[in-house]
Amino acid sequence: MTDQVTDHTLELTPPPNSQDRTTPGSRHNSSRRASGSPDAPKAPVRSDLGTILLHWTLVIAIVTSLVTGLRLSSDAEGSWFAKLFEPILPQGEIWTWHYVSAVFVLALIFAYAAYMSAARLKRRISSKKIVVLSLPASNKLRIAAINVIAYWILFAAIVVLSVTGVLLFLGHGGLWVTVHYVSALTVLTYIVAHVGLHYFYGGVAQLLRLFRPQSLRQFPGMSRYPLLKSAALGGVVIAGAVALDFGTRSDLFVSQASVLPKLDGVLDDATWQGARPVFVRTHQGSNLNGTGESTVEVRAAQVGDKIAFAFRWEDGNRSLKRHPIIKTEEGWRMLNNRADISDETAYYEDKFSVAFSRTDAFGGGDSTHMGPKPLGDKPAALHGRGLHYTTDGSLMDVWQWKAARGGMLGKVDDMWFGTPLEPNEAQAAGKKRYSAGYAADEGKSFYVYNYKKQPGSDYEGTVDVLRLPADHVRTAALMGNLDMSVEATDDAGSQWWMFDAESVPYSAEKDADIPVGTVIPGVLITGEYLGSRADLNGGAKWQDGYWTLEVIRDMDTGNHQDLPMEDGLYVWLSVFDHNQTRHTRHSRPVRLTFN
């Protein structure tokens, strides 16, 4: 933001009928031009050092905030504009850069305003200049007036960005995500317009003035050391933002109890009566009645060498049908919308995840790395959205409840985030999903999938079925009311999986007995959980638009892929409403406190 009109008088266009009044000085100048005398060289336009420093620091902060914001925006379901910039957007741990740059933008706006006031430069953005647009003024003055309007649009957009950014940071999503996005696009448009306006105002020389420093002009009443004072104000804004963040974070206090709760998804046990709840707003997930938001209530209690957690979260429907299979005239088809890239958002079960870390770094404890290929020497993510892993060798303990894959049978999958694993041959070839540093604990789960993709089909055609119902009529009855709408609430007690005793290996003869239109589960329950993966026991219930989940684990399992429950761990929560990977999130963790 430079002073475009300081060196120019008001160049009003004379009326058409005005007479030429020539002064002696002008006649002398005319005679010099007529005689061929060269004009004195024009000095290049310059800007004061304070303006140059503040301007370029603000440019760096805004550009960093915009490109990281566009990367985050490109992850949204249905995003298209941000994806246009895909080749130039950064990848990796984006959240820290986005949050820090946003705070710097806010601080620099305060600093810039203070500098213009202290240095008596407020005329640069004076709204009085806009009156020129209603007068017969020169093009330069009109451009300068338009630029003033653009400045105020920028200021308004940054204010809206800051306010909505704080709301998102605190967990408010929905409409505020859209307002934040539109404000960011306004700033992006301003940058292009700003450069263009300066060029049309004074050409390349006008643009180069921000590389040519000069001393600040002295005006009556000017404050001493305006740059130093404005920088100090910016520092106060940064310090205030950091203090406000850390001063308003939540602690999850672990109460002491004598009896473990019954794992039934009902919080009427004595264990929970003395457990103080913490409420965490999560947002920017998929589905959830179109809002992408869900508030999670969390409680914790220690009972001897065990710890119990209770989680209750908003979800408008009970979703249990994970990739059901339907018989058609062509064969069996697995219902899905993006299963080929591991980004299902339609025919999927509800899930819930809680992760524990020893760091409160942004991006879920520095475990979320955005972009199609954040690890340059490893395979890309199938869905192009990013990968979970840590870069410092640390481990995060991840518990994932999966409604149709054991969640309703008392199991919670024990998993981890950590150092990226080496890809196998299929992953390196892009034929199988590579999950980087996200994997299950050592051991075994008891669920497998009842379908196998045919070569080259990408689940768009028919699939091979592994097992068929021993009695397809009974299996249909166990699944309850067969409403195949993705937003339907599946019946309480309905079973969208098959046990070994309820199914038989696939055969053409058995298949011939099953009529077209029959739906069977896509999940098989076989065997039992074993090893470290079996450390967690849980119980869940959905009622009146809420899931409630209770989980019990040893305080210290002794397994190297688990973290012992101890004071100071950070807790991260995610809600999945019948989708595979598009869970909700929150920016600030909850601190686990035993004191």
C-alpha positions, -999 to +999 in steps of 0.1 A: +000+000+000+018+030-013+010+067-016-001+071-052-009+108-051+016+124-028+037+138-057+008+149-078-014+180-078-051+177-085-052+173-123-088+182-131-097+181-167-105+216-180-139+223-194-142+220-232-148+258-237-120+270-215-094+294-230-057+288-230-040+310-205-003+308-210+021+321-183+056+335-190+070+304-173+051+281-195+061+301-227+097+297-215+093+259-211+076+257-245+104+276-261+129+252-245+111+222-259+108+239-293+145+246-294+153+209-286+167+215-251+165+182-232+142+179-202+158+172-168+158+135-160+129+125-138+138+110-104+124+074-099+095+073-075+103+057-041+086+046-009+096+050+027+115+021+043+087+014+069+061+010+042+084-013+022+091-035+052+055-037+063+042-042+028+065-072+019+061-088+053+023-086+049+026-099+013+045-130+025+020-136+054-010-132+031+004-154+004+014-181+029-021-180+044-038-181+010-018-210-005-021-231+027-058-223+029-063-233-007-046-266+001-070-272+029-099-261+008-089-285-020-095-313+005-132-305+008-157-328-009-167-312-043-139-287-043-129-276-078-116-240-077-088-247-052-079-278-072-070-256-102-040-245-082-030-281-073+004-280-091+016-251-071+000-257-037+023-269-008+020-304+006+028-319+040+020-304+074-001-274+064-020-265+095+009-249+114+018-227+085-018-217+080-025-208+116+008-190+122+006-170+089-030-160+097-019-146+131+009-127+114-016-112+089-038-099+117-008-085+136+006-068+105-028-052+097-028-037+132+009-027+127+002-011+093-027+009+106-006+021+136+023+030+113+001+051+089-014+069+119+019+075+137+037+086+104+008+108+093+002+087+062-035+081+067-042+102+035-031+071+016-064+054+023-086+085+029-121+079+017-122+116+007-102+106-024-132+086-037-150+119-045-127+123-075-147+096-093-176+121-095-154+149-109-138+154-144-104+143-130-074+127-147-071+090-152-044+088-125-066+103-099-094+080-108-072+050-106-060+062-072-096+066-060-104+031-072-073+018-053-086+034-021-119+015-025-099-017-031-079-010+001-111-008+022-124-040+006-092-057+015-094-045+051-130-057+053-121-091+039-093-095+063-115-086+092-140-112+081-112-137+075-099-131+110-133-134+127-143-165+108-108-180+112-112-177+150-146-193+149-132-222+128-103-225+152-127-228+181-147-255+164-175-236+146-180-249+111-209-249+087-217-215+073-185-200+087-164-223+064-182-208+034-178-172+046-141-178+053-136-193+019-154-164+001-133-139+020-101-156+011-111-155-026-118-118-022-082-113-009-069-133-038-088-112-062-076-080-045-039-091-050-044-093-088-064-060-089-039-042-066-009-050-089-029-041-120-041-007-106-006+003-096+007-006-130-020+014-148-013+043-124+024+046-130+037+017-150+067-004-140+082+025-122+052+026-098+057-011-091+094-007-086+090+020-059+085-008-034+121-018-040+135+018-037+135+030-001+138+065+010+136+084+043+102+090+058+090+125+051+085+145+082+051+160+089+040+182+118+028+161+147+045+129+135+053+104+162+089+094+168+100+059+157+067+050+141+080+018+126+093+006+159+061+014+177+039-003+151+061-034+151+057-035+189+019-034+185+021-062+161+041-082+186+015-075+213-012-089+189+008-121+183+014-125+220-022-119+228-033-145+202-010-171+216-020-164+252-057-165+243-052-199+226-034-216+255-055-199+281-088-212+267-079-249+261-098-276+278-086-303+303-102-337+306-100-345+343-098-382+350-120-390+380-114-419+404-140-446+406-143-480+423-163-499+398-159-502+360-190-492+339-212-517+321-203-514+284-238-509+270-236-473+257-258-459+285-242-435+309-262-443+340-234-461+358-220-448+391-186-446+373-197-416+353-215-396+380-183-380+393-167-377+359-167-341+346-176-339+309-157-319+283-174-308+251-154-306+219-168-290+188-157-309+157-164-298+121-156-300+084-165-337+081-188-353+055-226-358+058-239-351+093-272-337+079-252-315+055-234-295+083-203-316+087-204-307+124-207-328+155-201-319+192-185-347+212-189-351+249-160-369+267-157-383+302-129-404+317-125-424+350-097-445+364-106-477+382-074-493+396-051-503+367-079-497+342-092-465+325-127-460+311-138-434+286-173-423+275-179-406+242-212-392+231-215-374+197-242-360+174-251-382+144-286-379+129-288-416+118-276-450+127-255-463+097-244-499+097-244-509+060-208-509+050-205-517+013-235-540+011-237-564-019-267-567-042-275-593-068-283-580-103-289-597-136-252-593-144-240-606-111-232-593-076-224-556-072-209-539-042-227-506-035-204-476-033-196-442-047-158-439-044-146-472-030-119-475-057-100-446-042-108-453-005-130-423-002-165-437+003-191-413+015-223-431+008-226-468+017-205-470+048-207-475+085-205-449+112-172-447+129-155-428+157-118-422+164-098-410+194-061-404+192-036-397+220-004-379+214+025-364+235+024-332+215-002-305+210+011-295+176-014-285+150-026-310+125-037-335+150-004-337+168+017-332+136+002-364+121-019-350+093+000-343+060-021-328+032-018-332-006-018-360-031+018-370-024+032-355+008+060-381+010+081-376-021+098-410-019+066-430-011+034-438-031+007-411-034-026-414-015-052-431-036-078-404-028-052-376-033-061-360+000-031-368+022-016-393+046-012-398+084+023-402+098+048-386+121+081-372+111+100-373+144+098-410+152+070-404+178+040-426+182+003-417+185-021-442+200-053-444+178-085-461+188-111-466+161-146-478+167-162-492+135-200-499+138-203-528+114-168-543+119-171-553+155-182-520+170-216-534+179-200-566+191-179-550+218-147-543+200-127-512+193-097-514+169-064-505+184-042-487+158-014-462+156+002-432+137+040-432+135+069-434+111+059-442+075+061-479+066+078-491+034+052-498+007+048-533-006+048-541-043+011-535-049+012-502-030+042-490-049+024-498-082-007-478-071-029-509-071-035-509-033-040-482-007-008-470+009-015-457+044+021-444+053+023-442+091-012-454+098-017-491+107-033-515+131-015-528+162+002-562+160-023-590+162-055-598+143-090-585+139-120-607+133-135-590+103-129-595+066-147-583+035-172-604+016-162-593-019-132-592-041-127-567-069-124-581-103-093-570-123-097-535-138-133-530-125-126-504-098-158-516-082-179-502-110-188-536-123-195-569-106-175-583-078-166-618-067-185-628-035-166-649-009-195-663+011-233-665+006-260-667+032-268-702+044-304-689+045-308-657+026-343-651+040-331-653+075-301-630+067-325-604+052-346-606+084-314-600+105-306-568+085-340-554+095-359-530+073-340-528+039-341-491+032-311-486+009-311-448+012-277-437+024-293-414+050-317-440+063-314-450+100-308-487+102-329-506+126-318-511+162-303-545+166-300-550+128-270-571+117-251-559+086-225-586+089-224-624+086-208-650+110-192-682+097-222-703+110-246-681+090-228-684+057-213-709+033-185-706+007-196-692-026-208-717-052-227-713-084-253-737-072-260-717-040-260-685-060-287-698-083-311-702-054-308-666-044-332-642-064-321-610-081-324-580-059-312-598-028-289-577-005-263-594+016-237-579+041-203-568+028-186-577+061-178-612+075-170-618+112-147-648+115-124-659+143-115-634+171-094-604+180-058-613+190-027-596+202-022-559+209-050-551+185-074-567+210-065-543+239-098-524+237-133-534+248-163-512+241-200-509+240-221-485+219-257-475+214-275-450+191-305-432+203-323-400+194-296-387+171-266-395+193-241-423+195-227-432+230-196-453+232-179-466+263-143-480+261-121-497+287-084-503+285-054-511+308-037-479+320-005-494+306-008-523+282+030-528+280+027-530+242+051-508+222+024-496+199+003-482+227+009-452+249+004-455+287-024-434+300-006-406+319-010-370+328-004-346+300-014-367+270-034-348+243-067-361+230-079-357+194-115-367+184-130-375+150-166-384+139-173-403+107-209-402+095-212-432+071-179-423+054-145-438+051-120-410+056-138-377+057-141-373+094-146-342+115-117-325+131-108-298+157-078-275+158-069-276+196-065-308+216-079-316+250-053-323+277-057-355+298-053-346+335-051-370+364-045-344+391 
